[in-house]
Amino acid sequence: MNRDQALDLVKDALTEIVPDADFTAIGPETDYRDALDLDSIDFLTLVERLSDRAGCRIEEDDYLRLSTLAGAAALLADRS
């Protein structure tokens, strides 16, 4: 999976959790957890969905990389 595909996967998963997410207002390095008001349960749901869909294990040590769209896409592209 390349970074564009990984970014689409992240956005799709986020849209399932926050249906009205406006990605035009969130830059690639913006902390989307704050921007979208994700609580810890929402974030763990996102991690589970990304792990399942990308077919890779995401460890707790990876959570910091998942805080931005660019970081999440890079992590998934590197792992898949």
MOPAC internal coordinates of N, CA, C and O (Angstrom, degrees):
PM7 1SCF
backbone

  N    0.0000 0     0.00 0     0.00 0    0    0    0
  C    1.4466 1     0.00 0     0.00 0    1    0    0
  C    1.5342 1   107.45 1     0.00 0    2    1    0
  O    1.2310 1   120.58 1   -46.86 1    3    2    1
  N    1.3152 1   116.51 1   133.14 1    3    2    1
  C    1.4596 1   119.69 1   176.92 1    5    3    2
  C    1.5366 1   109.66 1   -89.96 1    6    5    3
  O    1.2310 1   120.48 1    -4.07 1    7    6    5
  N    1.3130 1   116.68 1   175.93 1    7    6    5
  C    1.4752 1   120.18 1  -175.28 1    9    7    6
  C    1.5180 1   113.01 1   -66.03 1   10    9    7
  O    1.2310 1   119.75 1   145.32 1   11   10    9
  N    1.3134 1   118.08 1   -34.68 1   11   10    9
  C    1.4671 1   119.93 1   178.05 1   13   11   10
  C    1.5216 1   110.58 1   -65.12 1   14   13   11
  O    1.2310 1   120.41 1   137.47 1   15   14   13
  N    1.3136 1   116.83 1   -42.53 1   15   14   13
  C    1.4569 1   120.84 1   177.70 1   17   15   14
  C    1.5300 1   110.51 1   -65.03 1   18   17   15
  O    1.2310 1   121.01 1   138.89 1   19   18   17
  N    1.3159 1   115.68 1   -41.11 1   19   18   17
  C    1.4607 1   120.27 1   179.06 1   21   19   18
  C    1.5318 1   110.60 1   -64.95 1   22   21   19
  O    1.2310 1   120.28 1   140.15 1   23   22   21
  N    1.3232 1   117.07 1   -39.85 1   23   22   21
  C    1.4632 1   121.05 1   178.13 1   25   23   22
  C    1.5265 1   110.08 1   -62.99 1   26   25   23
  O    1.2310 1   120.15 1   137.03 1   27   26   25
  N    1.3168 1   117.31 1   -42.97 1   27   26   25
  C    1.4695 1   120.79 1   177.18 1   29   27   26
  C    1.5274 1   110.91 1   -61.03 1   30   29   27
  O    1.2310 1   120.77 1   139.45 1   31   30   29
  N    1.3316 1   116.13 1   -40.55 1   31   30   29
  C    1.4566 1   120.50 1   178.94 1   33   31   30
  C    1.5304 1   110.26 1   -62.41 1   34   33   31
  O    1.2310 1   120.01 1   135.97 1   35   34   33
  N    1.3243 1   117.59 1   -44.03 1   35   34   33
  C    1.4637 1   121.87 1   179.05 1   37   35   34
  C    1.5265 1   110.11 1   -62.40 1   38   37   35
  O    1.2310 1   120.31 1   132.67 1   39   38   37
  N    1.3126 1   117.00 1   -47.33 1   39   38   37
  C    1.4653 1   120.70 1  -179.61 1   41   39   38
  C    1.5251 1   111.50 1   -62.62 1   42   41   39
  O    1.2310 1   120.05 1   138.43 1   43   42   41
  N    1.3228 1   117.51 1   -41.57 1   43   42   41
  C    1.4677 1   120.81 1   178.49 1   45   43   42
  C    1.5230 1   110.97 1   -62.27 1   46   45   43
  O    1.2310 1   120.43 1   135.45 1   47   46   45
  N    1.3220 1   116.78 1   -44.55 1   47   46   45
  C    1.4603 1   120.60 1   179.69 1   49   47   46
  C    1.5281 1   111.01 1   -65.51 1   50   49   47
  O    1.2310 1   120.40 1   139.06 1   51   50   49
  N    1.3226 1   116.85 1   -40.94 1   51   50   49
  C    1.4640 1   119.91 1   177.71 1   53   51   50
  C    1.5242 1   111.45 1   -64.66 1   54   53   51
  O    1.2310 1   120.23 1   142.10 1   55   54   53
  N    1.3217 1   117.17 1   -37.90 1   55   54   53
  C    1.4589 1   121.09 1  -179.85 1   57   55   54
  C    1.5240 1   111.31 1   -65.00 1   58   57   55
  O    1.2310 1   120.18 1   148.81 1   59   58   57
  N    1.3179 1   117.25 1   -31.19 1   59   58   57
  C    1.4620 1   120.19 1   176.24 1   61   59   58
  C    1.5199 1   111.37 1   -68.32 1   62   61   59
  O    1.2310 1   120.37 1   149.09 1   63   62   61
  N    1.3165 1   116.91 1   -30.91 1   63   62   61
  C    1.4623 1   121.64 1  -179.69 1   65   63   62
  C    1.5220 1   111.30 1   -87.45 1   66   65   63
  O    1.2310 1   120.62 1   141.09 1   67   66   65
  N    1.3251 1   116.42 1   -38.91 1   67   66   65
  C    1.4742 1   122.97 1   179.02 1   69   67   66
  C    1.5295 1   106.98 1  -125.50 1   70   69   67
  O    1.2310 1   120.26 1   -93.93 1   71   70   69
  N    1.3358 1   117.11 1    86.07 1   71   70   69
  C    1.4713 1   120.45 1  -173.28 1   73   71   70
  C    1.5296 1   115.20 1   -56.42 1   74   73   71
  O    1.2310 1   119.61 1   151.23 1   75   74   73
  N    1.3201 1   118.34 1   -28.77 1   75   74   73
  C    1.4642 1   119.87 1  -178.02 1   77   75   74
  C    1.5343 1   112.45 1   -99.08 1   78   77   75
  O    1.2310 1   120.48 1  -157.40 1   79   78   77
  N    1.3255 1   116.69 1    22.60 1   79   78   77
  C    1.4683 1   120.74 1  -179.88 1   81   79   78
  C    1.5250 1   110.42 1   -59.90 1   82   81   79
  O    1.2310 1   121.12 1   -50.19 1   83   82   81
  N    1.3314 1   115.47 1   129.81 1   83   82   81
  C    1.4671 1   121.82 1  -179.85 1   85   83   82
  C    1.5287 1   108.04 1  -108.80 1   86   85   83
  O    1.2310 1   121.13 1   -81.73 1   87   86   85
  N    1.3279 1   115.45 1    98.27 1   87   86   85
  C    1.4555 1   119.95 1  -176.52 1   89   87   86
  C    1.5176 1   112.92 1   -75.52 1   90   89   87
  O    1.2310 1   119.65 1   168.21 1   91   90   89
  N    1.3310 1   118.28 1   -11.79 1   91   90   89
  C    1.4614 1   119.88 1   175.55 1   93   91   90
  C    1.5296 1   110.48 1   -70.75 1   94   93   91
  O    1.2310 1   120.64 1   157.48 1   95   94   93
  N    1.3243 1   116.37 1   -22.52 1   95   94   93
  C    1.4652 1   121.10 1  -179.55 1   97   95   94
  C    1.5287 1   112.39 1   -93.81 1   98   97   95
  O    1.2310 1   120.39 1   176.74 1   99   98   97
  N    1.3279 1   116.86 1    -3.26 1   99   98   97
  C    1.4659 1   121.44 1  -178.08 1  101   99   98
  C    1.5186 1   108.69 1  -115.13 1  102  101   99
  O    1.2310 1   120.96 1   -64.62 1  103  102  101
  N    1.3178 1   115.77 1   115.38 1  103  102  101
  C    1.4612 1   120.15 1   178.17 1  105  103  102
  C    1.5204 1   111.09 1   -76.04 1  106  105  103
  O    1.2310 1   120.26 1   -12.79 1  107  106  105
  N    1.3277 1   117.10 1   167.21 1  107  106  105
  C    1.4619 1   120.54 1  -177.46 1  109  107  106
  C    1.5221 1   113.51 1   -62.90 1  110  109  107
  O    1.2310 1   119.63 1   155.18 1  111  110  109
  N    1.3251 1   118.31 1   -24.82 1  111  110  109
  C    1.4664 1   121.63 1  -179.22 1  113  111  110
  C    1.5281 1   113.02 1  -107.27 1  114  113  111
  O    1.2310 1   120.49 1  -172.75 1  115  114  113
  N    1.3324 1   116.67 1     7.25 1  115  114  113
  C    1.4626 1   121.64 1   177.48 1  117  115  114
  C    1.5194 1   109.68 1   -76.24 1  118  117  115
  O    1.2310 1   120.24 1   -40.63 1  119  118  117
  N    1.3184 1   117.16 1   139.37 1  119  118  117
  C    1.4637 1   120.71 1   175.36 1  121  119  118
  C    1.5258 1   107.57 1   -72.53 1  122  121  119
  O    1.2310 1   120.89 1   -79.14 1  123  122  121
  N    1.3210 1   115.91 1   100.86 1  123  122  121
  C    1.4702 1   119.53 1  -175.75 1  125  123  122
  C    1.5147 1   112.00 1   -70.12 1  126  125  123
  O    1.2310 1   119.45 1   159.13 1  127  126  125
  N    1.3159 1   118.66 1   -20.87 1  127  126  125
  C    1.4711 1   119.78 1   177.76 1  129  127  126
  C    1.5170 1   109.64 1   -62.94 1  130  129  127
  O    1.2310 1   120.15 1   138.48 1  131  130  129
  N    1.3284 1   117.32 1   -41.52 1  131  130  129
  C    1.4649 1   120.80 1   176.41 1  133  131  130
  C    1.5230 1   110.72 1   -72.44 1  134  133  131
  O    1.2310 1   120.67 1   134.75 1  135  134  133
  N    1.3264 1   116.32 1   -45.25 1  135  134  133
  C    1.4667 1   121.17 1  -176.26 1  137  135  134
  C    1.5279 1   112.41 1   -61.77 1  138  137  135
  O    1.2310 1   120.49 1   146.25 1  139  138  137
  N    1.3225 1   116.66 1   -33.75 1  139  138  137
  C    1.4682 1   120.96 1  -177.76 1  141  139  138
  C    1.5244 1   112.65 1  -103.51 1  142  141  139
  O    1.2310 1   120.31 1  -174.64 1  143  142  141
  N    1.3127 1   117.02 1     5.36 1  143  142  141
  C    1.4747 1   122.77 1  -179.60 1  145  143  142
  C    1.5249 1   112.30 1    55.26 1  146  145  143
  O    1.2310 1   120.28 1  -135.32 1  147  146  145
  N    1.3246 1   117.06 1    44.68 1  147  146  145
  C    1.4589 1   120.41 1   177.34 1  149  147  146
  C    1.5226 1   109.05 1   -75.84 1  150  149  147
  O    1.2310 1   120.60 1   -49.71 1  151  150  149
  N    1.3331 1   116.46 1   130.29 1  151  150  149
  C    1.4563 1   118.90 1   172.84 1  153  151  150
  C    1.5263 1   108.42 1   -89.40 1  154  153  151
  O    1.2310 1   120.27 1     0.78 1  155  154  153
  N    1.3069 1   117.09 1  -179.22 1  155  154  153
  C    1.4600 1   120.50 1  -174.73 1  157  155  154
  C    1.5254 1   112.50 1   -65.35 1  158  157  155
  O    1.2310 1   120.06 1   145.05 1  159  158  157
  N    1.3193 1   117.50 1   -34.95 1  159  158  157
  C    1.4643 1   120.85 1   178.08 1  161  159  158
  C    1.5244 1   110.17 1   -67.76 1  162  161  159
  O    1.2310 1   120.24 1   137.54 1  163  162  161
  N    1.3247 1   117.15 1   -42.46 1  163  162  161
  C    1.4706 1   121.06 1   177.02 1  165  163  162
  C    1.5277 1   110.13 1   -60.39 1  166  165  163
  O    1.2310 1   120.74 1   137.24 1  167  166  165
  N    1.3285 1   116.18 1   -42.76 1  167  166  165
  C    1.4592 1   119.55 1  -178.76 1  169  167  166
  C    1.5245 1   110.95 1   -65.28 1  170  169  167
  O    1.2310 1   120.12 1   136.67 1  171  170  169
  N    1.3174 1   117.38 1   -43.33 1  171  170  169
  C    1.4716 1   119.94 1   178.60 1  173  171  170
  C    1.5202 1   111.27 1   -64.84 1  174  173  171
  O    1.2310 1   120.23 1   145.21 1  175  174  173
  N    1.3145 1   117.17 1   -34.79 1  175  174  173
  C    1.4638 1   120.94 1   174.97 1  177  175  174
  C    1.5205 1   109.81 1   -63.30 1  178  177  175
  O    1.2310 1   120.52 1   137.26 1  179  178  177
  N    1.3177 1   116.60 1   -42.74 1  179  178  177
  C    1.4637 1   121.35 1   177.22 1  181  179  178
  C    1.5248 1   110.79 1   -60.83 1  182  181  179
  O    1.2310 1   120.30 1   133.64 1  183  182  181
  N    1.3241 1   117.02 1   -46.36 1  183  182  181
  C    1.4630 1   121.27 1  -179.88 1  185  183  182
  C    1.5302 1   109.88 1   -58.50 1  186  185  183
  O    1.2310 1   120.56 1   135.08 1  187  186  185
  N    1.3085 1   116.53 1   -44.92 1  187  186  185
  C    1.4664 1   120.52 1   179.95 1  189  187  186
  C    1.5249 1   111.26 1   -62.18 1  190  189  187
  O    1.2310 1   120.15 1   135.19 1  191  190  189
  N    1.3110 1   117.32 1   -44.81 1  191  190  189
  C    1.4682 1   120.97 1   179.82 1  193  191  190
  C    1.5242 1   111.58 1   -64.37 1  194  193  191
  O    1.2310 1   120.62 1   136.43 1  195  194  193
  N    1.3214 1   116.41 1   -43.57 1  195  194  193
  C    1.4633 1   119.52 1   179.19 1  197  195  194
  C    1.5190 1   110.95 1   -63.74 1  198  197  195
  O    1.2310 1   120.36 1   137.20 1  199  198  197
  N    1.3001 1   116.92 1   -42.80 1  199  198  197
  C    1.4580 1   121.33 1   179.12 1  201  199  198
  C    1.5227 1   111.13 1   -61.49 1  202  201  199
  O    1.2310 1   120.54 1   133.57 1  203  202  201
  N    1.3207 1   116.56 1   -46.43 1  203  202  201
  C    1.4677 1   121.09 1   179.54 1  205  203  202
  C    1.5262 1   111.83 1   -62.98 1  206  205  203
  O    1.2310 1   120.58 1   133.26 1  207  206  205
  N    1.3135 1   116.49 1   -46.74 1  207  206  205
  C    1.4649 1   120.67 1  -174.26 1  209  207  206
  C    1.5259 1   113.36 1   -75.25 1  210  209  207
  O    1.2310 1   120.82 1   148.55 1  211  210  209
  N    1.3102 1   116.04 1   -31.45 1  211  210  209
  C    1.4624 1   119.33 1   179.52 1  213  211  210
  C    1.5259 1   111.12 1   -88.09 1  214  213  211
  O    1.2310 1   120.81 1   165.88 1  215  214  213
  N    1.3143 1   116.05 1   -14.12 1  215  214  213
  C    1.4557 1   119.68 1   179.63 1  217  215  214
  C    1.5159 1   113.38 1    69.75 1  218  217  215
  O    1.2310 1   120.99 1  -146.23 1  219  218  217
  N    1.3313 1   115.71 1    33.77 1  219  218  217
  C    1.4635 1   119.76 1   179.20 1  221  219  218
  C    1.5213 1   109.92 1  -136.62 1  222  221  219
  O    1.2310 1   121.63 1   -23.91 1  223  222  221
  N    1.3047 1   114.48 1   156.09 1  223  222  221
  C    1.4539 1   120.05 1   178.82 1  225  223  222
  C    1.5280 1   108.60 1   -85.95 1  226  225  223
  O    1.2310 1   120.79 1   -46.64 1  227  226  225
  N    1.3168 1   116.09 1   133.36 1  227  226  225
  C    1.4590 1   121.68 1   176.74 1  229  227  226
  C    1.5236 1   107.35 1  -114.86 1  230  229  227
  O    1.2310 1   121.12 1   -62.46 1  231  230  229
  N    1.3070 1   115.46 1   117.54 1  231  230  229
  C    1.4662 1   122.29 1  -177.73 1  233  231  230
  C    1.5242 1   110.50 1   -89.91 1  234  233  231
  O    1.2310 1   120.90 1   -17.78 1  235  234  233
  N    1.3094 1   115.88 1   162.22 1  235  234  233
  C    1.4603 1   120.72 1   177.91 1  237  235  234
  C    1.5305 1   111.31 1   -59.64 1  238  237  235
  O    1.2310 1   120.38 1   148.35 1  239  238  237
  N    1.3154 1   116.87 1   -31.65 1  239  238  237
  C    1.4732 1   120.67 1   177.48 1  241  239  238
  C    1.5237 1   112.47 1   -64.45 1  242  241  239
  O    1.2310 1   120.17 1   161.14 1  243  242  241
  N    1.3379 1   117.28 1   -18.86 1  243  242  241
  C    1.4626 1   122.43 1  -179.81 1  245  243  242
  C    1.5236 1   113.22 1   -86.17 1  246  245  243
  O    1.2310 1   119.84 1   168.86 1  247  246  245
  N    1.3167 1   117.92 1   -11.14 1  247  246  245
  C    1.4611 1   120.92 1  -172.27 1  249  247  246
  C    1.5226 1   113.03 1   -58.11 1  250  249  247
  O    1.2310 1   119.94 1   143.76 1  251  250  249
  N    1.3174 1   117.72 1   -36.24 1  251  250  249
  C    1.4620 1   119.75 1   179.59 1  253  251  250
  C    1.5269 1   110.86 1   -61.90 1  254  253  251
  O    1.2310 1   120.18 1   141.27 1  255  254  253
  N    1.3303 1   117.25 1   -38.73 1  255  254  253
  C    1.4729 1   120.83 1   177.96 1  257  255  254
  C    1.5275 1   111.20 1   -66.75 1  258  257  255
  O    1.2310 1   120.28 1   156.33 1  259  258  257
  N    1.3179 1   117.07 1   -23.67 1  259  258  257
  C    1.4609 1   120.88 1  -178.25 1  261  259  258
  C    1.5272 1   113.23 1   -84.47 1  262  261  259
  O    1.2310 1   119.75 1  -177.31 1  263  262  261
  N    1.3157 1   118.09 1     2.69 1  263  262  261
  C    1.4595 1   119.87 1  -174.41 1  265  263  262
  C    1.5325 1   114.10 1   -79.62 1  266  265  263
  O    1.2310 1   120.24 1   166.41 1  267  266  265
  N    1.3444 1   117.14 1   -13.59 1  267  266  265
  C    1.4680 1   120.26 1   176.57 1  269  267  266
  C    1.5268 1   109.05 1  -125.88 1  270  269  267
  O    1.2310 1   120.71 1   -21.48 1  271  270  269
  N    1.3076 1   116.25 1   158.52 1  271  270  269
  C    1.4614 1   119.91 1   178.32 1  273  271  270
  C    1.5224 1   111.03 1   -61.96 1  274  273  271
  O    1.2310 1   120.30 1   135.91 1  275  274  273
  N    1.3325 1   117.02 1   -44.09 1  275  274  273
  C    1.4660 1   120.19 1  -179.41 1  277  275  274
  C    1.5205 1   111.23 1   -64.55 1  278  277  275
  O    1.2310 1   120.31 1   137.94 1  279  278  277
  N    1.3141 1   117.02 1   -42.06 1  279  278  277
  C    1.4541 1   120.44 1  -179.95 1  281  279  278
  C    1.5164 1   112.28 1   -66.06 1  282  281  279
  O    1.2310 1   120.80 1   137.27 1  283  282  281
  N    1.3295 1   116.07 1   -42.73 1  283  282  281
  C    1.4675 1   120.58 1   179.39 1  285  283  282
  C    1.5314 1   110.75 1   -63.95 1  286  285  283
  O    1.2310 1   120.72 1   136.16 1  287  286  285
  N    1.3208 1   116.22 1   -43.84 1  287  286  285
  C    1.4704 1   119.90 1   179.37 1  289  287  286
  C    1.5174 1   110.84 1   -63.34 1  290  289  287
  O    1.2310 1   120.17 1   138.35 1  291  290  289
  N    1.3183 1   117.29 1   -41.65 1  291  290  289
  C    1.4638 1   121.30 1   179.62 1  293  291  290
  C    1.5257 1   110.58 1   -64.24 1  294  293  291
  O    1.2310 1   120.11 1   136.07 1  295  294  293
  N    1.3169 1   117.39 1   -43.93 1  295  294  293
  C    1.4531 1   121.20 1   179.46 1  297  295  294
  C    1.5210 1   111.18 1   -60.43 1  298  297  295
  O    1.2310 1   120.35 1   131.85 1  299  298  297
  N    1.3261 1   116.94 1   -48.15 1  299  298  297
  C    1.4715 1   120.29 1  -178.83 1  301  299  298
  C    1.5255 1   111.48 1   -66.19 1  302  301  299
  O    1.2310 1   120.37 1   140.05 1  303  302  301
  N    1.3125 1   116.90 1   -39.95 1  303  302  301
  C    1.4734 1   119.72 1   179.05 1  305  303  302
  C    1.5314 1   110.53 1   -65.39 1  306  305  303
  O    1.2310 1   120.24 1   142.12 1  307  306  305
  N    1.3073 1   117.14 1   -37.88 1  307  306  305
  C    1.4622 1   120.61 1   179.16 1  309  307  306
  C    1.5264 1   112.18 1   -68.90 1  310  309  307
  O    1.2310 1   120.51 1   148.08 1  311  310  309
  N    1.3251 1   116.64 1   -31.92 1  311  310  309
  C    1.4569 1   120.59 1  -174.07 1  313  311  310
  C    1.5213 1   113.97 1   -89.37 1  314  313  311
  O    1.2310 1   119.95 1   159.45 1  315  314  313
  N    1.2911 1   117.70 1   -20.55 1  315  314  313
  C    1.4763 1   118.54 1  -175.05 1  317  315  314
  C    1.5078 1   112.07 1  -103.47 1  318  317  315
  O    1.2310 1   120.10 1   180.00 1  319  318  317

